[in-house]
Protein backbone atom coordinates (compact mmCIF):
# COMPACT_ATOMS: atom_id res chain seq x y z
CA UNK A 1 0.00 0.00 0.00
CA UNK A 2 2.97 2.32 0.35
CA UNK A 3 3.46 4.71 -2.53
CA UNK A 4 0.58 3.43 -4.62
CA UNK A 5 -1.86 6.33 -4.47
CA UNK A 6 -2.50 8.85 -7.23
CA UNK A 7 -5.39 11.28 -7.81
CA UNK A 8 -8.19 9.20 -6.33
CA UNK A 9 -6.78 5.85 -7.41
CA UNK A 10 -5.16 3.32 -5.13
CA UNK A 11 -3.35 0.08 -5.91
CA UNK A 12 -3.26 -2.78 -3.40
CA UNK A 13 -0.96 -5.76 -3.80
CA UNK A 14 0.10 -8.58 -1.47
CA UNK A 15 1.67 -12.01 -1.55
CA UNK A 16 4.43 -13.13 -3.90
CA UNK A 17 3.81 -10.13 -6.15
CA UNK A 18 5.31 -7.84 -3.54
CA UNK A 19 8.09 -9.94 -2.01
CA UNK A 20 10.01 -7.92 0.53
CA UNK A 21 7.11 -5.68 1.52
CA UNK A 22 6.33 -4.45 5.04
CA UNK A 23 4.23 -7.53 5.94
CA UNK A 24 6.79 -9.94 7.40
CA UNK A 25 4.97 -13.25 6.80
CA UNK A 26 2.78 -12.40 3.83
CA UNK A 27 3.45 -15.77 2.20
CA UNK A 28 1.65 -17.54 5.07
CA UNK A 29 -2.10 -17.76 5.57
CA UNK A 30 -1.94 -15.51 8.64
CA UNK A 31 0.15 -13.01 6.71
CA UNK A 32 -2.37 -12.92 3.89
CA UNK A 33 -5.18 -12.39 6.43
CA UNK A 34 -3.26 -9.49 7.96
CA UNK A 35 -2.71 -7.92 4.54
CA UNK A 36 -6.40 -8.36 3.63
CA UNK A 37 -7.56 -6.79 6.90
CA UNK A 38 -5.20 -3.84 6.43
CA UNK A 39 -6.53 -3.31 2.91
CA UNK A 40 -10.15 -3.59 4.11
CA UNK A 41 -9.46 -1.06 6.88
CA UNK A 42 -7.96 1.37 4.36
CA UNK A 43 -10.95 0.96 2.04
CA UNK A 44 -13.31 1.65 4.96
CA UNK A 45 -11.27 4.72 5.92
CA UNK A 46 -11.72 5.99 2.37
CA UNK A 47 -15.51 5.45 2.58
CA UNK A 48 -15.63 2.64 0.02
CA UNK A 49 -17.21 0.13 2.43
CA UNK A 50 -18.21 -0.38 6.07
CA UNK A 51 -15.62 -1.19 8.70
CA UNK A 52 -15.15 -4.84 9.63
CA UNK A 53 -15.70 -5.84 13.23
CA UNK A 54 -17.18 -8.59 15.39
CA UNK A 55 -20.64 -7.01 15.77
CA UNK A 56 -20.99 -6.37 12.04
CA UNK A 57 -19.70 -9.87 11.20
CA UNK A 58 -22.17 -11.57 13.54
CA UNK A 59 -25.00 -9.42 12.19
CA UNK A 60 -24.11 -10.30 8.60
CA UNK A 61 -23.87 -14.00 9.50
CA UNK A 62 -27.33 -13.91 11.14
CA UNK A 63 -28.78 -12.26 8.01
CA UNK A 64 -27.15 -14.95 5.84
CA UNK A 65 -28.36 -17.78 8.13
CA UNK A 66 -31.92 -16.37 8.04
CA UNK A 67 -31.85 -16.42 4.23
CA UNK A 68 -31.98 -12.62 3.92
CA UNK A 69 -29.71 -10.71 1.52
CA UNK A 70 -26.44 -9.65 3.08
Secondary structure as UniProt FT lines:
FT   TURN            2..3
FT   STRAND          5..6
FT   TURN            7..8
FT   STRAND          9..10
FT   HELIX           15..18
FT   TURN            19..20
FT   TURN            24..27
FT   HELIX           29..45
FT   TURN            46..47
FT   HELIX           54..65
FT   TURN            66..67
//
